Every structure is written in C-alpha cells, then in structure tokens.
Amino acid sequence: MCGIIGIAGELSDSASTRLEHARDLMWHRGPDDSGLTIFNTAILGFRRLAILDLSPAGHQPMVSPDGQVALVFNGEIYNYQPLRSELQQDFPFRSHTDTEVILNGYLKWGWEGMLQRIHGMFAIALWDNRTHTLYAARDRIGKKPLFYHQDSRGLYFASTLNALRVLLPHSSAVNPVAIDAYLTYQAVPAPLTIYQDIHQLPPAHQLVYREANQQLDISRYWDVRYDQKTKQTEAEILDELDTRIRQAVRDRLISDVPLGAFLSGGVDSSLIVAMMAQEKAEPIDAIVMGFSDPKYDERPYARQVAQHLGARINLHEHLLTANAVVDLPEIIWQYGQPLADVSIVPTYYVAKAAREHVTVVLNGDGGDELFAGYSRPVVAQAASKYRQVLPAILRRTLGQQLGWIKQGSLKYLAMLVAAGQGTAADSFTYDRAFRAYRQTAYADSLLQSLGTFHPDDLYQPFWLRAQASDDVDRALYGDLTTYLPDQLLTKMDVATMACSLEARSPLLDVSLVEYTARIPSHLRIRGYTTKYLLKRLAERYVPREVLYRRKRGFVMPAGDWLKGELAPYVRAALSSDRCKDRGWVHPDFVTVILEEHMAGRQNWGEQLWTLFVLEIWARMMLDGSLRRSDSLEVLL
C-alpha cells in the first residue's frame, strides 16, 4: 500500500524537484521507503508502506533488468502467487513481491494481457521507455485512487489530489460543476475532481498516454453483468457463497506485517472476522469504535461476536467523543477535496486506533452493494409493482403529498411513493443534501455558471448502461459503480492511508462480485429483509441477534453535535463574510437553516454538515487561511 506519482513529457529543470516534494507530501501513504526514477522524458516517484517482502528488494519504482520499463504500484494483487509460478519459468525473480509479478507480467503478456490476469486492488502506472508510452490503470471496483492532468507539457498523475496540485507547474481553478455535484451527493464523482483541469480515473478504467504525439486514451477494461442468472437453489447459493467468501478472506490474510480487522458488530464485518478467526492460527486483533450515545454505539454487538468466537479474538475498544471533531481540518485535508460522509471522522479515528496494533486490516465493505443491504434495491422492487397497480396521475399526486418526508414512521412509504411517481430511471439518482434545494439554496452566480447542467446527468448513464434483468439489478449496479467508489471506498482508502494502514475488503473480491450478480432478485431480497442471503450465511458463524436488528451504519451523531458541541464552530464558519462571499449558497438560506436546526424546528444536519466540510476545505485549499494542523478553535 503506497503512494505513486509521475510525469510523462515535461523536461523542465524544476520537474524532478517538484515531483520529489509532491511525492513526500504522501509520506503517510508510505513511511517505510521512497524512490525516484528518471528517464529522458518521464519521471516516476514512490512512497512505500511495506507489506510483502519487507527487504530492499521491494523498492519502487521497480525497473526491468534492461532498464527500459519502470513500474510504480499501489495496492495488493491477491492472485500474485499463481501468476508468479507461471512467470518464473521465463523470468528470474529478485523479490517476493506482487509488484514484480506485474512488471514481469507486462514483459510477457503485454499491458492488456497483464491487466486482464491480475485481481486485487490497485493503481498502477508503467513507463515503457522503448515506446515512450505511459500505461496506467485503476482496479475494477475502485479501491485505490488515481488522479491525473494533461496539458501541452505532458501528463501528470498521483495517488492524491494534494500531491498532484503541488506537482503541477500552475494552480487549478475550482470547477462549479463539481461544487454542484458535491452539494448534491456529498462527494465529487469520478471522473470529476473539485478542480477544472484535474481528473480522477474511474474504476475499471485504463489510461494510455503516447508521449510522441501527446495522445491520451481512456477506456473501460472490465464491467459486471447482472443478466446471466444462476439456476442454483438457495441452499446451493449459500454453500457457494461460503466457499467464495472464505477463499477471498484466505487470499487477504497473506502479509509479512501484523494483520487484524475492523469489527462493527454488523453482518458484514462479523462474518469476515469469524472466518478470519477460523483461518488464522493466532488470535485476531479486532478493533471497534463506539459512541457514548447508545443510539449509535455498536460495541455491545461487537462484544457479542467476540464472546461467541472466544479466545480467537482480541477485542480492542475505542470511544469517539464530540471533541475529536476539532481535528477536522486534518481529516478533510487528507481528501484534497470535500467529502461530507459523516463517517469520515469515526473512520479516521478507528484507523488511527487500529494502527496501534496492526498494519493491515480486513473490513466488510461491499456487503450492502452485493447483497442488497440498502433500501434502494428493496424500494426499486416494490416501486416496480406499485407502478403496475396505480395510474400515473395518482402516483404523481401521492408523490407530491408524501415524497418530501425524510424521517419518522412514514419514511419508507414516502420513499416508495417518491420512487413510484416517475420512471425507475428517474428514481435512481440519490436524493441527498441540496438536491431538492438547488434553485432556492444556490447563489445566482453558481446557477448561472452551471447553465443547463444537473448532477443527475452524472449518474443516470450508469442506470442505462447496466446489463440487468430488472430494476433491483440496476439499483445494485448503480450503487456498485457510483456511491461505493465515489464515497465509501474513497473514505476508507483516505482514512486508513492517512494512518499508514492498509485496508482489504474480501466482499469486494472480483470473482465474488461477478458471482453475486448472477443471483436472481427473488433469492437476494425476501420481502423487506435486506441482505437476506448474507444474513443466512452469517447465521453459521455469529449469533442471530447480531444479524437481525435495525441497520445503523458507522456514523457519528452529526445532527446532535452540530447543535451541541460543534454549534459555535458551525455558526462562526457559515456566518462569516468569507463564506458568504464564495458565491455558492445564498447567505439568507444558510441563516435560515442554521436557526431552524439550532432551535430544533427542523433537522438540517445533512445540509449543514455538507456546507461545514466545504467551508473548511475552502479555507485550507483556496484561501490558505486555515492550516491542516489547526483545530476548529481557529474558526472562532
């Protein structure tokens, strides 16, 4: 797990100096080693977090014996051992790393052949000096990030936005489309970034840059199909899932450094930890983060799992309190652009706590997207029948009357009528943050700069592209290809790497993703039971009372904290002249939602948190009036 960076094309005297400085801005992603390799028209840089083969043989950039091909690689290749066995007939290996498998795989099979064979999480960049071509790719699901910029000087890339901005010989302007997307979805979707001239390579995409003619080609190299269903019975599917998940766990236990797991007490992480405990000879270090508010605290369930597994688990409990959020500038800085998932704070601190015990953790990411853990697929299934029963005019009327409800006993009915008032494609996009308030909340200057653009335009193509059998499959495909990589996997990668910790996700194994896509919807969802099959499987390993309870998610009580301990900071930041002058949101709208939330008349926690994160990011990255090391006290 590392940080990669490079230039293809620029030949200025300052290029290598800038690259070295930018590379070391990613020290947290690789504190164990650093490297730099310079060709006539390319420079590659690297920061290493040593996981496999801790010796100097794992140093990067890794260069071919003839000195003509160089590779930088961030991630883990889980099938590297069988690939190595195949390659060592033709290549003498100098290390025991998966990096060398990628390099020799390219030399034997070429770029496309190598890319199709490797399975894992990765961001790869390879320079072939013989053809003056840069190849790069991001893993199929989007676990590892890769940002890039192209101009007349050449191509620039890095693992982080912060490093890439330092590497570029110019400053970058903010993209108003990205501001709109962030305010709507609380994240900036790939291929956008918050900056106009910097892009993020989407998951399952490759990049080929030919330096001779400055030609840049971006293409998708993998996709998942949902329209080829298995004929297995439920019992057969459960056995197949058991085998595949166990193998995915086993593959991710390979490490030359201490390894543990995040344990929330939910279905996904509990199943992973239980299988880890059976596969490893020594006890598993399991880290859990809790809250003092019992509404959010899942430590009791984690304790039940640990008690059930007995001596095979070492449970490490940590408590998150509101005063931890005073370090929010450092957390937001790590992302390089705003991300308003409320769990960025607890995820950062649980990663920090885990690093006290281990260097690698396994987690349960992917369970909701593969096994229908969210309400969206369930609502999609119910709405499909709802549209068949009620005429369009009645559905529209009910949607207008009830669709605005976000909380309380009518929440799920409101979700159904909101989804059913239009087409399935219309209801696919996320109704979050400022999506319903764009015309009333946005400043005139932002609306004018957006023209006819709407953030739904970014996600609608995923619904249309899905090779699916029904709306449930399309909703699952949408979550897998948008919300998961844009928000959840970004959060996990940035939070863990900020603490020099590697996170592995067995449930996102590619073969498992492809298999679960073949499961028919009537077996994946039973009534209104989310994650039905995974819960049935987990019954074999963990207590039932842990599995069949209300889903909470790993979130802090942001709404309560915003009108409690965080209230002075939120008021100071969002009521300031600096914030008002940005031209993104109407000051009067901000004043209204602040007052209504603080008085308890309406819960605007989601919108206020989204604005608060954006303002802190802007003060650090645009104004320079706030440093990453500052506490929130500076806002007062």
Secondary structure, DSSP 4 states (H G I P E B T S, - for coil): -EEEEEEES---TTHHHHHHHHHHTTGGG-BSEEEEEE-SSEEEEEEE---S--SGGG-SSEE-TTS-EEEEEEEEETTHHHHHHHHTTTS--SSS-HHHHHHHHHHHHHHHHHHHH--EEEEEEEEETTTTEEEEEE-SS--S--EEEEETTEEEEESSHHHHHHHSSS---B-HHHHHHHHHHSS--TT--SBTT-EEPPTTEEEEEETTTTEEEEEE-----BSS-----HHHHHHHHHHHHHHHHHHTT--SS-EEEE--SSHHHHHHHHHHHHH-SSPEEEEEEEESSTTT--HHHHHHHHHHHGGGEEEEEEEE-GGGGGGHHHHHHHHSS----TTHHHHHHHHHHHTTT-SEEE--TTHHHHHT-SHHHHHHHHHHHHHHHS-HHHHHHHHHHHTT--SSTTHHHHHHHHHHTS-TTGGGS---TTGGGHHHHB-HHHHHHHTT--THHHHHHHHHH--BSSHHHHHHHHIIIIIIIIIIIHHHHHHHHTTT-EEE-GGG-HHHHHHHTTS-HHHH-BTTBTTHHHHHHHTTTS-HHHHSS----S---HHHHHTTTTHHHHHHHHTSHHHHTTSSB-HHHHHHHHHHHHTTSS--HHHHHHHHHHHHHHIIIII--S-TT--GGGG-
